[in-house]
């Protein structure tokens, strides 16, 4: 048995006599220290040697025959398998052509960092190091997960890292908190995942031991484990800010707000209070669907107890996503409990496994990426705008920026046809560059929309160092399986390209992959030696703080420990943001209604059967399908009105697109709400009689590709207005897991 780790946890696996693991065997048990191993480990075995693996380098026929250039056939063309030397020669020549003719800013380095838990074979780091070595690239900034908050929080509390990575710890919450008001809930399905892995999953145990009562504010009852003492407030989607404003109005009207805290620790409160004058519970009840009496009672309960207000990352993945985060901070400030143990504000509990964790705050070994000489970047969720509108201006955090003219897209370690919105628009965008290059283990939709597809190894097919944020261990990731087909790791691919471009030594520094592991480890730890660590399989890291309260130092002395805002205090009203003049993000928290409406409101949240779209071919993910498609949950009343029963194939549609899904009836959803998780591999059917659709159930054919606001340009793809109908007639097969038609070489 050999150790390794993944984004959803560490485990051991048996290595076969040929150096490969048993691809079809059940997943091995995780190491003993983990009290709550992730069920997602069950996806690993079947996906390892699945027919969807990219076996050999492949080039799109149109690009191979006609050369680089925009092409409407991209995503619809067949592929031709070629030899490694041939494809690397062609790719090196294309990189040289683009750099010479258009400059390095014409290369977009796309990657999203989730390809591996390994710190050396981290696809994003490998790609960025390579592109930096050849002169740089246009990069992306922030993330789909919390990109809106990452721009907002520095203006309001001065620090993104503290809020997202140093939240009040779960033991502190368990000991001191009496009431948790959880906007978006605390979804347990998400806490099994952390970038780099979670060796010991502690959050499920902390949730089970909670003594606090929870006010669950969500359209979904299962956004909180059923074992937690909770009252459900089934709010209409995208109206959380209106509820927060009405709670704040009640605190003011009944004199329950902490004026001393607001005067000493905050700026801009009077302007906000003036805005609240007509935001009473009756006003909010009509918007949110929460009765006014319940709003008043909740506000009184919040003021009477040690209260923690939490906002999930999901709420800022919507249009005007800045507002619920900002309003949650303002509401917590009005209660005057920020910086007190068990009170205040939290952001991301239940959104990621390390939020509130007690693990060490120590950076583990990682591959240096170098310095990017190109200063151009885009907010990560604006990839389609970049490709469709070169030269166009856009607002971002007080700046007016311009999209560069992108000629080559290089993607390694990501699947934008999972996490981006309005996939039909993204398909049009992907026809615009001269060349699209993708490293992929599987034939995902992103690979199918590329020109050059290079087969990449999975984490089980190479050696690495693995550890997550706040993880308790560094794991020696031994190779468990032989590479599938002709797959190579990203480092080997980039080393070969760098050599062809005359910068091989600068990229590799003369080291093999194993020598890099020893080098990175040795620069981080002298003892135990690398050989000892590798043989042991793991290294336990020093423990972190069991008890920690967000902003405790600031509360103790705001002069000695000011926030990094212009005022040094919490900015309930931000003169900086107000000065930008953005109508979709004013200078204080505000109610800005969504711009679309429809018969049903779709929530496209994270799946419970996989991480994002990863390992959709795995056993756990496949077992979660209905009629071979992603499951959509409907309230029984909404289903009855449409003649839908559990197990039916339904068509989910709006003006942007349509998809097929398998219906499940569930009264854990508020009426008028449907839930279709993201991550089903996009499977477009362009010639169906009902119109273009995704046969597999990817909800991002329905979500809008619009920014949360001009401030952050963040992803606004959690919600969409849709309708659902029973699908009649022949049902198209799901082909997303079948390799695309391609010739042998």
C-alpha positions in Angstrom: 0.0 0.0 0.0 1.3 3.5 -0.9 0.0 6.8 0.3 -1.3 9.7 -1.8 -3.8 12.4 -1.5 -6.5 14.3 -3.4 -8.6 17.4 -3.1 -11.2 15.4 -1.2 -8.8 13.5 1.1 -5.8 11.4 1.7 -5.8 7.6 1.2 -3.5 4.6 0.5 -3.7 2.3 -2.5 -2.1 -0.9 -3.5 0.5 -0.7 -6.3 0.4 -3.5 -8.9 3.5 -5.5 -9.9 4.0 -3.4 -13.0 4.0 -0.2 -11.0 0.3 0.5 -11.7 -2.7 0.3 -9.5 -5.8 -1.7 -9.9 -7.8 0.6 -12.0 -11.1 -1.3 -11.6 -10.6 -2.1 -7.9 -12.7 -0.5 -5.2 -11.1 2.7 -3.7 -8.7 2.0 -0.8 -9.6 3.1 2.7 -8.3 6.5 3.8 -5.7 6.7 6.5 -6.9 6.1 10.0 -6.7 9.7 11.2 -9.6 10.9 9.1 -12.9 10.8 11.1 -15.1 11.7 8.2 -13.6 10.4 4.9 -15.1 11.9 1.8 -17.4 9.7 -0.3 -16.0 11.3 -3.4 -13.0 9.0 -3.1 -15.2 6.4 -4.7 -14.9 8.3 -8.0 -11.2 7.6 -8.4 -10.9 4.0 -9.5 -13.4 3.9 -12.4 -12.2 7.3 -13.8 -8.5 6.2 -13.9 -8.8 4.0 -17.0 -12.2 5.1 -18.3 -12.7 5.1 -22.1 -13.0 9.0 -21.9 -9.2 9.2 -21.2 -7.2 11.0 -23.9 -4.9 8.2 -25.1 -2.6 10.0 -27.5 -1.9 13.5 -28.7 -4.7 14.7 -31.0 -5.0 17.7 -33.4 -8.3 19.0 -34.8 -8.5 18.2 -38.5 -9.3 21.7 -39.5 -6.3 23.2 -37.7 -4.1 20.3 -39.0 -5.0 20.9 -42.6 -5.6 24.6 -42.7 -3.3 26.0 -40.0 -4.1 28.5 -37.3 -7.1 30.9 -37.5 -10.6 31.4 -36.2 -12.8 28.5 -37.1 -16.6 27.9 -36.6 -15.9 24.1 -36.7 -14.0 24.2 -33.4 -16.0 22.0 -31.0 -17.7 20.2 -33.9 -14.7 18.9 -35.9 -13.0 15.5 -35.7 -9.5 14.9 -34.3 -6.5 13.2 -35.8 -4.0 11.4 -33.5 -0.4 12.4 -34.1 3.0 11.5 -32.6 4.4 13.4 -29.6 7.4 14.9 -31.5 5.1 16.1 -34.3 2.7 17.8 -32.1 5.4 19.4 -29.9 7.2 20.7 -33.0 3.9 22.2 -34.3 3.0 23.7 -31.0 6.4 25.3 -30.4 6.3 26.8 -33.9 2.8 28.2 -33.2 3.9 29.7 -29.9 6.9 31.4 -31.6 4.6 32.7 -34.4 2.2 34.3 -31.9 4.9 35.8 -29.7 6.8 37.3 -32.7 3.8 38.5 -34.6 1.5 39.7 -31.8 3.5 39.8 -28.6 3.2 37.6 -25.5 0.0 39.5 -24.3 -1.7 37.7 -27.2 -1.3 34.4 -25.2 -4.0 33.8 -22.6 -2.8 31.3 -19.9 -6.0 29.7 -18.7 -6.0 27.3 -15.8 -8.0 27.0 -12.7 -5.7 25.1 -10.4 -7.9 22.1 -9.5 -6.3 19.5 -11.7 -4.2 18.0 -8.8 -3.7 18.2 -5.1 0.1 18.0 -5.8 2.1 21.1 -5.1 4.7 20.4 -7.9 2.4 19.0 -10.6 0.0 21.8 -10.0 -1.2 22.5 -13.5 -1.7 26.2 -13.1 1.8 26.7 -11.6 3.4 24.6 -14.3 1.6 26.5 -17.1 2.4 29.9 -15.6 6.1 29.0 -15.0 6.4 27.9 -18.6 4.7 30.9 -20.1 6.7 33.3 -17.8 9.9 31.6 -19.0 9.0 32.4 -22.7 8.1 36.0 -22.0 4.8 36.1 -20.2 1.1 36.0 -20.9 -2.3 37.6 -20.3 -3.5 36.1 -17.0 -6.7 35.9 -15.0 -7.4 37.3 -11.6 -9.5 36.1 -8.7 -11.7 33.0 -8.8 -15.2 31.9 -9.8 -15.7 30.7 -6.2 -15.3 34.0 -4.4 -14.0 36.5 -6.9 -16.7 39.0 -6.1 -15.8 39.0 -2.4 -12.1 39.2 -3.2 -12.6 42.6 -4.7 -15.2 43.9 -2.2 -13.7 42.9 1.1 -10.5 45.1 0.9 -12.7 48.1 0.6 -15.0 47.2 3.5 -12.7 45.4 6.0 -9.3 45.9 4.4 -8.4 42.2 4.1 -9.6 39.3 1.9 -7.2 36.8 3.4 -8.4 37.2 7.0 -12.0 36.8 6.1 -11.6 33.9 3.7 -8.7 32.0 5.3 -8.7 33.0 9.0 -12.3 32.7 10.0 -13.2 32.2 13.6 -12.5 28.5 14.3 -15.2 25.9 14.8 -14.2 25.1 18.4 -14.6 28.8 19.2 -18.0 28.9 17.5 -19.0 25.7 19.3 -18.1 27.1 22.7 -19.4 30.6 22.5 -22.0 31.0 19.8 -25.6 30.8 20.8 -27.3 31.7 17.4 -25.9 31.2 13.9 -27.8 33.1 11.2 -26.7 31.2 8.1 -27.5 33.0 4.9 -27.0 30.2 2.3 -26.7 27.7 5.1 -23.7 25.6 5.9 -23.8 22.9 3.2 -22.0 19.8 4.5 -21.4 18.4 1.0 -18.8 21.1 0.3 -16.6 20.6 3.4 -15.1 17.4 2.1 -13.1 19.5 -0.4 -10.1 21.8 -0.1 -7.4 22.7 -2.6 -4.6 20.3 -1.9 -6.6 18.0 0.2 -7.9 17.5 3.7 -6.2 14.7 5.6 -8.5 15.1 8.6 -12.0 16.2 7.8 -13.0 18.0 11.0 -16.0 20.1 9.9 -18.6 17.3 10.0 -17.7 16.6 13.6 -17.8 20.3 14.5 -21.3 20.6 12.9 -22.5 17.6 14.9 -21.3 19.1 18.1 -22.8 22.5 17.6 -24.8 23.8 20.6 -26.0 26.9 18.9 -29.4 27.2 17.3 -29.2 27.9 13.6 -31.5 30.1 11.5 -31.1 28.5 8.1 -31.8 31.2 5.4 -32.0 29.3 2.1 -34.4 28.1 -0.5 -33.0 24.6 0.2 -33.6 22.8 3.5 -30.6 20.5 3.0 -28.2 23.5 2.9 -27.6 22.4 6.5 -27.3 18.9 8.0 -30.6 17.6 9.3 -28.9 16.7 12.6 -28.3 20.4 13.4 -30.9 22.2 15.5 -32.4 24.7 13.0 -35.3 26.8 12.0 -35.7 27.0 8.2 -36.4 30.3 6.6 -37.2 29.3 3.0 -36.3 32.6 1.3 -36.8 33.4 -2.3 -33.5 33.1 -4.1 -31.4 36.3 -4.6 -33.4 38.2 -1.9 -31.1 37.7 1.1 -30.0 41.4 1.0 -33.6 42.5 1.4 -34.0 40.3 4.5 -30.7 41.7 6.0 -31.9 45.2 5.4 -35.2 44.5 7.1 -33.4 42.9 10.1 -31.2 46.0 10.3 -34.3 48.2 10.1 -35.8 46.4 13.1 -32.6 46.7 15.1 -32.7 50.5 14.6 -36.5 50.8 15.1 -36.3 49.0 18.5 -33.0 50.5 19.6 -31.2 47.2 19.6 -28.2 48.2 17.6 -24.8 48.9 19.3 -24.2 52.6 18.8 -20.9 52.6 20.7 -19.5 49.9 18.4 -20.7 51.7 15.3 -19.1 55.0 16.4 -15.8 53.5 17.5 -15.2 50.8 14.9 -17.1 51.8 11.8 -17.4 54.7 9.3 -20.4 55.5 7.1 -23.1 54.1 9.4 -25.3 57.2 9.4 -25.7 57.1 5.6 -26.6 53.5 5.8 -29.2 54.1 8.6 -30.8 56.8 6.5 -31.1 54.3 3.6 -32.8 51.9 5.9 -35.7 54.2 6.7 -38.2 52.4 4.4 -36.7 48.9 4.4 -39.1 47.6 7.1 -40.2 43.9 7.5 -43.4 44.4 5.6 -41.3 45.7 2.6 -39.0 42.7 2.9 -41.8 40.2 3.3 -43.2 41.0 -0.1 -39.8 40.5 -1.7 -38.4 37.5 0.3 -41.5 35.5 1.1 -40.5 35.5 4.8 -43.3 36.8 7.0 -42.8 40.2 8.6 -43.4 38.8 12.1 -40.7 36.2 11.6 -38.2 38.9 10.5 -39.0 41.0 13.7 -38.6 37.9 15.9 -35.3 36.9 14.3 -33.9 40.4 14.8 -34.8 40.4 18.4 -33.3 37.0 18.9 -30.1 38.1 17.2 -29.7 41.1 19.5 -30.4 39.0 22.6 -27.8 36.3 22.0 -24.1 35.9 21.0 -24.8 35.7 17.2 -22.6 34.7 14.3 -23.8 35.9 10.9 -22.5 33.7 8.1 -22.8 34.2 4.3 -21.9 31.4 2.0 -19.8 32.0 -1.1 -22.7 31.0 -3.2 -24.6 34.2 -2.5 -21.8 36.3 -4.0 -21.9 34.2 -7.2 -25.0 36.1 -8.3 -26.0 39.3 -9.9 -25.2 42.1 -7.4 -23.3 39.5 -5.3 -21.4 42.2 -3.4 -24.6 43.2 -1.6 -25.3 40.2 0.7 -21.7 40.1 1.8 -21.5 43.8 2.5 -25.0 43.8 4.2 -24.0 40.8 6.3 -21.0 42.7 7.6 -23.1 45.8 8.3 -25.7 43.7 10.1 -23.0 42.1 12.3 -21.5 45.5 13.0 -24.9 46.8 14.2 -25.1 43.9 16.6 -21.7 45.0 17.9 -20.2 41.5 18.2 -17.5 41.6 15.6 -14.3 40.5 17.3 -16.0 38.8 20.2 -15.6 35.0 20.6 -18.5 33.3 18.8 -20.0 36.5 17.4 -19.5 38.7 14.4 -19.3 37.7 10.8 -18.2 34.7 8.8 -17.9 34.1 5.1 -17.6 30.6 3.6 -18.5 28.2 6.4 -19.8 25.2 4.4 -18.3 26.6 1.2 -14.9 24.9 1.6 -13.4 22.4 4.0 -10.8 24.7 5.5 -13.0 27.6 6.6 -13.1 27.6 10.4 -10.5 24.9 10.5 -7.9 24.6 13.3 -5.1 23.3 11.1 -1.6 24.9 10.8 -1.2 28.2 8.9 2.0 27.1 7.1 2.7 27.3 3.4 3.9 23.9 2.1 6.5 23.4 -0.7 5.4 24.7 -4.0 6.8 25.3 -7.5 8.0 28.8 -8.1 6.1 30.4 -11.1 8.6 33.1 -11.8 7.6 36.7 -12.8 5.1 37.5 -15.6 6.6 40.4 -17.7 3.1 41.0 -19.2 0.9 43.2 -17.0 -2.4 42.4 -18.8 -5.1 40.4 -17.0 -8.8 39.8 -17.0 -11.2 39.0 -14.1 -11.4 35.3 -14.4 -15.1 35.1 -15.3 -14.7 37.4 -18.3 -13.1 34.9 -20.6 -15.8 35.0 -23.2 -15.8 38.8 -23.3 -12.0 38.6 -23.8 -12.3 36.4 -26.8 -15.4 38.0 -28.3 -14.5 41.7 -27.8 -10.8 42.4 -28.3 -10.0 46.0 -27.6 -13.3 46.7 -25.8 -13.2 48.7 -22.6 -14.6 47.5 -19.3 -14.8 48.7 -15.7 -13.0 46.9 -12.9 -12.5 48.1 -9.3 -12.2 51.8 -10.2 -10.2 51.2 -13.4 -11.2 51.3 -17.0 -9.4 48.4 -18.7 -9.2 47.1 -22.2 -9.3 43.5 -23.4 -6.2 42.5 -25.3 -6.3 40.8 -28.7 -6.0 37.1 -27.9 -4.6 34.8 -30.6 -3.7 31.7 -28.6 -5.4 30.2 -25.6 -3.4 27.7 -23.5 -5.4 25.8 -21.0 -4.0 23.2 -18.5 -5.8 22.1 -15.4 -9.3 23.4 -15.8 -12.6 23.0 -17.7 -14.3 26.3 -18.5 -17.1 24.4 -20.1 -18.0 23.5 -16.6 -17.5 26.6 -14.5 -18.3 29.3 -17.0 -21.9 30.6 -17.8 -23.9 30.7 -21.0 -22.1 27.9 -22.6 -23.5 28.6 -26.0 -21.9 32.0 -25.9 -18.7 30.4 -24.7 -18.8 28.1 -27.7 -19.0 31.1 -30.0 -16.1 32.7 -28.1 -13.9 29.6 -28.5 -14.2 29.9 -32.3 -12.4 33.2 -32.3 -8.7 32.6 -31.4 -6.2 31.3 -33.9 -5.3 28.3 -31.7 -6.6 26.6 -28.5 -4.3 24.2 -26.7 -5.5 22.0 -23.9 -3.7 19.5 -21.6 -6.3 17.0 -20.3 -6.6 13.5 -19.0 -10.1 13.1 -20.3 -12.1 14.2 -23.3 -14.0 17.0 -21.6 -15.9 19.6 -23.5 -12.9 22.0 -23.2 -10.7 19.3 -24.9 -13.3 18.9 -27.6 -13.3 22.6 -28.3 -9.5 22.7 -28.6 -7.2 22.5 -31.6 -4.3 20.6 -29.9 -5.1 18.2 -27.1 -2.2 16.8 -25.2 -2.9 13.7 -22.9 -2.0 14.6 -19.3 -1.5 12.2 -16.4 -3.7 12.2 -13.4 -2.4 12.6 -9.9 -2.4 8.8 -9.4 0.1 8.4 -12.3 2.9 10.5 -11.0 4.9 11.5 -7.8 4.2 14.7 -5.9 3.9 16.5 -2.6 0.4 17.0 -1.4 -1.1 19.2 1.3 -4.1 21.5 1.5 -4.6 24.9 3.1 -4.7 24.4 6.9 -3.9 20.7 6.4 -2.5 18.7 9.2 -0.1 16.7 7.0 2.2 16.9 4.1 1.6 13.7 2.1 4.2 11.9 -0.1 2.1 11.2 -3.2 3.5 8.0 -4.5 2.7 6.9 -8.1 -0.2 4.4 -7.8 -0.9 3.6 -11.5 1.0 3.6 -14.8 0.1 6.5 -17.2 -2.8 5.7 -19.4 -1.9 5.4 -23.1 0.8 7.9 -24.0 -0.1 10.4 -21.2 2.7 12.6 -19.9 2.8 14.9 -17.0 2.6 18.7 -17.5 6.2 19.2 -16.4 7.5 16.8 -19.1 5.3 18.5 -21.8 6.5 22.0 -20.9 10.1 20.9 -20.5 10.0 19.5 -24.1 8.4 22.7 -25.4 10.8 24.9 -23.5 13.7 23.0 -25.0 12.3 23.5 -28.5 12.0 27.3 -27.8 15.6 27.5 -26.4 14.7 28.0 -22.7 14.8 24.4 -21.5 17.4 25.1 -18.8 15.6 28.1 -17.5 12.4 26.1 -17.1 13.8 22.9 -15.6 16.9 24.3 -13.9 18.4 21.0 -14.8 16.1 18.9 -12.6 13.9 15.9 -13.2 10.5 15.8 -11.6 11.7 13.7 -8.7 14.7 16.0 -8.2 12.3 18.9 -8.0 10.4 17.2 -5.2 13.6 16.7 -3.2 14.7 20.3 -3.9 11.4 21.9 -2.9 11.1 19.8 0.2 14.8 20.4 1.2 14.3 24.2 0.9 11.3 23.9 3.3 12.5 21.3 5.9 15.9 20.1 6.9 14.5 17.3 9.1 13.4 14.7 8.5 15.3 14.4 5.3 13.4 13.9 2.1 14.3 10.2 1.8 12.9 9.6 5.3 9.7 11.6 4.6 9.2 9.8 1.3 9.6 6.4 3.0 7.3 7.3 5.8 4.7 8.6 3.4 3.6 11.6 5.5 4.8 14.4 7.8 2.5 15.7 10.5 2.6 19.5 10.6 2.6 21.6 13.8 -0.9 22.2 15.0 -2.7 25.5 14.4 -4.7 27.6 16.8 -7.7 25.8 18.2 -9.3 29.0 19.3 -9.3 32.1 17.1 -11.7 34.9 16.6 -11.8 37.0 13.4 -10.9 40.6 14.1 -10.2 40.1 17.8 -7.1 42.3 17.7 -9.0 45.1 15.9 -11.7 45.0 18.5 -9.3 45.0 21.4 -7.5 48.1 20.1 -8.5 49.6 16.7 -5.7 52.2 16.9 -2.9 49.7 17.4 -4.5 47.2 15.0 -6.3 49.2 12.4 -7.9 47.5 9.3 -6.3 48.2 6.0 -9.2 50.3 4.8 -8.7 54.1 4.1 -10.2 54.8 7.5 -8.7 51.9 9.3 -12.2 50.9 10.3 -15.1 48.9 9.0 -16.5 50.9 6.0 -20.3 50.4 6.1 -20.3 53.2 3.6 -17.2 53.3 1.3 -16.3 56.7 -0.1 -14.0 54.9 -2.5 -16.7 52.7 -4.0 -19.2 55.5 -4.0 -16.6 57.5 -6.0 -16.5 54.9 -8.7 -20.1 55.8 -9.6 -21.2 52.3 -10.4 -25.0 52.1 -10.5 -24.8 48.3 -9.9 -22.6 48.7 -6.8 -23.4 51.9 -4.8 -21.3 53.1 -1.8 -23.1 51.1 0.9 -25.2 47.9 1.0 -28.3 48.2 -1.0 -31.2 46.2 -2.4 -30.8 45.8 -6.1 -33.4 43.4 -7.6 -32.3 40.8 -10.1 -32.9 41.8 -13.7 -34.6 38.6 -14.9 -37.5 36.6 -13.7 -39.4 33.5 -14.8 -41.8 30.8 -13.8 -39.1 28.9 -11.8 -35.8 30.0 -10.2 -32.9 27.7 -10.9 -30.1 27.2 -8.3 -27.0 25.8 -10.0 -24.9 24.9 -7.0 -22.0 22.5 -6.4 -22.7 18.8 -6.7 -22.6 16.3 -3.9 -21.3 13.5 -6.1 -18.0 15.0 -7.4 -15.7 18.1 -7.2 -16.9 20.5 -9.8 -16.9 18.5 -13.0 -14.0 16.3 -12.0 -14.4 12.6 -12.3 -17.9 12.7 -13.7 -17.0 9.3 -15.1 -16.5 8.0 -11.6 -18.8 5.5 -9.8 -20.2 8.0 -7.3 -21.0 10.6 -9.9 -22.6 8.1 -12.2 -24.7 6.6 -9.4 -26.2 10.0 -8.8 -27.6 10.4 -12.3 -31.2 9.9 -13.1 -32.0 8.3 -16.5 -28.3 8.8 -17.3 -28.5 12.5 -16.8 -27.9 15.0 -14.0 -30.7 15.1 -11.6 -32.9 18.1 -11.2 -34.9 18.5 -8.0 -38.4 20.0 -8.1 -40.9 20.8 -5.4 -43.8 18.3 -5.7 -46.3 21.2 -6.3 -44.2 22.5 -9.2 -43.8 19.0 -10.6 -47.5 18.2 -10.4 -48.5 21.4 -12.2 -46.3 20.2 -15.1 -47.2 16.5 -15.1 -43.7 15.5 -13.9 -42.9 12.5 -11.7 -39.6 11.2 -10.3 -37.5 9.5 -13.0 -38.9 11.5 -15.9 -36.6 13.1 -18.4 -37.4 16.8 -18.5 -36.3 19.7 -20.6 -35.1 22.8 -18.6 -35.0 25.9 -20.8 -34.9 29.7 -21.1 -34.0 32.1 -23.8 -30.2 31.2 -23.5 -30.5 27.5 -24.0 -31.9 24.2 -22.8 -30.8 20.9 -21.3 -32.2 17.5 -20.4 -32.2 16.3 -16.8 -33.7 13.5 -14.7 -36.4 14.6 -12.4 -36.5 14.0 -8.6 -39.4 15.4 -6.5 -38.4 16.8 -3.1 -40.2 19.0 -0.6 -36.9 20.2 0.8 -37.0 23.0 -1.9 -39.1 26.1 -1.6 -42.0 26.1 -4.2 -41.0 27.9 -7.4 -37.3 26.8 -7.0 -35.5 24.0 -8.9 -32.0 22.8 -8.2 -29.7 21.4 -10.9 -26.0 21.1 -9.8 -23.1 22.0 -12.0 -20.5 19.6 -13.3 -22.3 17.3 -15.8 -19.9 17.2 -18.8 -21.4 19.4 -21.4 -22.9 17.4 -24.2 -24.3 19.7 -26.9 -26.9 18.4 -29.4 -27.1 21.0 -32.1 -29.6 19.5 -34.5 -32.4 18.3 -32.2 -36.0 19.0 -33.2 -36.6 20.9 -30.0 -33.6 23.2 -30.6 -30.0 23.1 -29.4 -29.6 21.5 -25.9 -27.2 19.7 -23.6 -28.3 16.1 -23.4 -26.4 15.5 -20.1 -27.9 18.3 -17.9 -25.2 21.0 -17.6 -27.1 24.0 -16.1 -24.6 26.5 -17.5 -26.4 26.5 -20.8 -29.0 28.4 -18.8 -27.1 30.8 -16.6 -26.2 34.3 -17.8 -22.7 35.3 -18.6 -22.9 38.7 -16.8 -20.8 40.1 -14.1 -21.9 40.5 -10.5 -21.2 44.2 -10.9 -18.7 46.6 -12.6 -16.8 46.7 -9.3 -15.7 43.1 -9.3 -16.7 41.6 -12.7 -17.2 38.5 -10.6 -19.2 35.4 -11.6 -23.0 35.8 -11.4 -23.8 32.2 -12.4 -25.5 30.6 -9.4 -29.1 31.5 -10.4 -31.2 31.7 -13.6 -34.9 32.1 -14.4 -36.1 28.9 -16.2 -39.1 26.7 -16.9 -39.3 22.9 -16.9 -41.4 20.6 -19.1 -41.8 16.9 -19.5 -39.6 15.8 -22.5 -41.5 13.8 -25.1 -40.3 11.9 -28.1 -36.9 10.1 -28.6 -34.4 11.1 -26.0 -30.9 11.8 -27.4 -28.2 9.6 -26.0 -25.5 11.0 -23.7 -22.2 11.0 -25.5 -20.2 13.2 -23.2 -18.1 10.3 -21.9 -17.4 8.8 -25.3 -14.2 9.9 -27.1 -14.9 12.1 -30.1 -14.5 10.6 -33.5 -10.8 10.6 -34.5 -8.6 8.8 -36.9 -5.7 6.6 -36.0 -2.3 8.1 -36.9 
